[in-house]
Amino acid sequence: MKDLPLPQVVILGGGFGGLAAARALGGAPVRVLVLDRRNHHLFQPLLYQVATAGLSPAEIASPIRRILRRQTNATVLLAEATALLPEKRRVVLSDGEVAYDWLIVATGATHSYFGHDAWAPFAPGLKTLEDALEIRRRVLVAFEAAEREPEVE
């Protein structure tokens, strides 16, 4: 009997949900492809520590490939999904397409200003390393500005 190819499971997102799904499929007779637009998994609960200079970004970000390095049925691809074609069982990427037998969407969340996007400059989100570093920058700039103020007697 001819061996059939293993089913392809595509997981969109390398966050907590995507990695949990990939690990759960570790012993399964499937090929796992984890797609993420960033090459690292971010431990978001500690982003505030980066924003307050308690930790460096490298201390809360780990390469997805390193996390899944021992999982022989998993592959990681740095890519951004731009569309889904469920009738064709394909994910459209910014630079091509990927076929799947099973699709897991674990793309995470974004912050929302509930229709008040003008609030964004005054209430920055804290979902990415860039967000944390921008908050850190703003705090340090505010401290520098305070240092330049004349002493009040």
Secondary structure as a PSIPRED ss2 file (coil, helix, strand):
# PSIPRED VFORMAT (PSIPRED V4.0)

   1 M C   1.000  0.000  0.000
   2 K C   1.000  0.000  0.000
   3 D C   1.000  0.000  0.000
   4 L C   1.000  0.000  0.000
   5 P C   1.000  0.000  0.000
   6 L C   1.000  0.000  0.000
   7 P C   1.000  0.000  0.000
   8 Q E   0.000  0.000  1.000
   9 V E   0.000  0.000  1.000
  10 V E   0.000  0.000  1.000
  11 I E   0.000  0.000  1.000
  12 L E   0.000  0.000  1.000
  13 G C   1.000  0.000  0.000
  14 G C   1.000  0.000  0.000
  15 G C   1.000  0.000  0.000
  16 F H   0.000  1.000  0.000
  17 G H   0.000  1.000  0.000
  18 G H   0.000  1.000  0.000
  19 L H   0.000  1.000  0.000
  20 A H   0.000  1.000  0.000
  21 A H   0.000  1.000  0.000
  22 A H   0.000  1.000  0.000
  23 R H   0.000  1.000  0.000
  24 A H   0.000  1.000  0.000
  25 L C   1.000  0.000  0.000
  26 G C   1.000  0.000  0.000
  27 G C   1.000  0.000  0.000
  28 A C   1.000  0.000  0.000
  29 P C   1.000  0.000  0.000
  30 V C   1.000  0.000  0.000
  31 R E   0.000  0.000  1.000
  32 V E   0.000  0.000  1.000
  33 L E   0.000  0.000  1.000
  34 V E   0.000  0.000  1.000
  35 L E   0.000  0.000  1.000
  36 D E   0.000  0.000  1.000
  37 R C   1.000  0.000  0.000
  38 R C   1.000  0.000  0.000
  39 N C   1.000  0.000  0.000
  40 H E   0.000  0.000  1.000
  41 H E   0.000  0.000  1.000
  42 L E   0.000  0.000  1.000
  43 F C   1.000  0.000  0.000
  44 Q H   0.000  1.000  0.000
  45 P H   0.000  1.000  0.000
  46 L H   0.000  1.000  0.000
  47 L H   0.000  1.000  0.000
  48 Y H   0.000  1.000  0.000
  49 Q H   0.000  1.000  0.000
  50 V H   0.000  1.000  0.000
  51 A H   0.000  1.000  0.000
  52 T C   1.000  0.000  0.000
  53 A C   1.000  0.000  0.000
  54 G C   1.000  0.000  0.000
  55 L C   1.000  0.000  0.000
  56 S C   1.000  0.000  0.000
  57 P H   0.000  1.000  0.000
  58 A H   0.000  1.000  0.000
  59 E H   0.000  1.000  0.000
  60 I C   1.000  0.000  0.000
  61 A E   0.000  0.000  1.000
  62 S E   0.000  0.000  1.000
  63 P E   0.000  0.000  1.000
  64 I H   0.000  1.000  0.000
  65 R H   0.000  1.000  0.000
  66 R H   0.000  1.000  0.000
  67 I H   0.000  1.000  0.000
  68 L C   1.000  0.000  0.000
  69 R C   1.000  0.000  0.000
  70 R C   1.000  0.000  0.000
  71 Q C   1.000  0.000  0.000
  72 T C   1.000  0.000  0.000
  73 N C   1.000  0.000  0.000
  74 A E   0.000  0.000  1.000
  75 T E   0.000  0.000  1.000
  76 V E   0.000  0.000  1.000
  77 L E   0.000  0.000  1.000
  78 L E   0.000  0.000  1.000
  79 A C   1.000  0.000  0.000
  80 E C   1.000  0.000  0.000
  81 A E   0.000  0.000  1.000
  82 T E   0.000  0.000  1.000
  83 A E   0.000  0.000  1.000
  84 L E   0.000  0.000  1.000
  85 L E   0.000  0.000  1.000
  86 P C   1.000  0.000  0.000
  87 E C   1.000  0.000  0.000
  88 K C   1.000  0.000  0.000
  89 R C   1.000  0.000  0.000
  90 R E   0.000  0.000  1.000
  91 V E   0.000  0.000  1.000
  92 V E   0.000  0.000  1.000
  93 L E   0.000  0.000  1.000
  94 S C   1.000  0.000  0.000
  95 D C   1.000  0.000  0.000
  96 G E   0.000  0.000  1.000
  97 E E   0.000  0.000  1.000
  98 V E   0.000  0.000  1.000
  99 A E   0.000  0.000  1.000
 100 Y C   1.000  0.000  0.000
 101 D C   1.000  0.000  0.000
 102 W E   0.000  0.000  1.000
 103 L E   0.000  0.000  1.000
 104 I E   0.000  0.000  1.000
 105 V E   0.000  0.000  1.000
 106 A C   1.000  0.000  0.000
 107 T C   1.000  0.000  0.000
 108 G C   1.000  0.000  0.000
 109 A C   1.000  0.000  0.000
 110 T C   1.000  0.000  0.000
 111 H C   1.000  0.000  0.000
 112 S C   1.000  0.000  0.000
 113 Y C   1.000  0.000  0.000
 114 F C   1.000  0.000  0.000
 115 G C   1.000  0.000  0.000
 116 H C   1.000  0.000  0.000
 117 D H   0.000  1.000  0.000
 118 A H   0.000  1.000  0.000
 119 W H   0.000  1.000  0.000
 120 A C   1.000  0.000  0.000
 121 P C   1.000  0.000  0.000
 122 F C   1.000  0.000  0.000
 123 A C   1.000  0.000  0.000
 124 P C   1.000  0.000  0.000
 125 G C   1.000  0.000  0.000
 126 L C   1.000  0.000  0.000
 127 K C   1.000  0.000  0.000
 128 T C   1.000  0.000  0.000
 129 L H   0.000  1.000  0.000
 130 E H   0.000  1.000  0.000
 131 D H   0.000  1.000  0.000
 132 A H   0.000  1.000  0.000
 133 L H   0.000  1.000  0.000
 134 E H   0.000  1.000  0.000
 135 I H   0.000  1.000  0.000
 136 R H   0.000  1.000  0.000
 137 R H   0.000  1.000  0.000
 138 R H   0.000  1.000  0.000
 139 V H   0.000  1.000  0.000
 140 L H   0.000  1.000  0.000
 141 V H   0.000  1.000  0.000
 142 A H   0.000  1.000  0.000
 143 F H   0.000  1.000  0.000
 144 E H   0.000  1.000  0.000
 145 A H   0.000  1.000  0.000
 146 A H   0.000  1.000  0.000
 147 E H   0.000  1.000  0.000
 148 R H   0.000  1.000  0.000
 149 E C   1.000  0.000  0.000
 150 P C   1.000  0.000  0.000
 151 E C   1.000  0.000  0.000
 152 V C   1.000  0.000  0.000
 153 E C   1.000  0.000  0.000
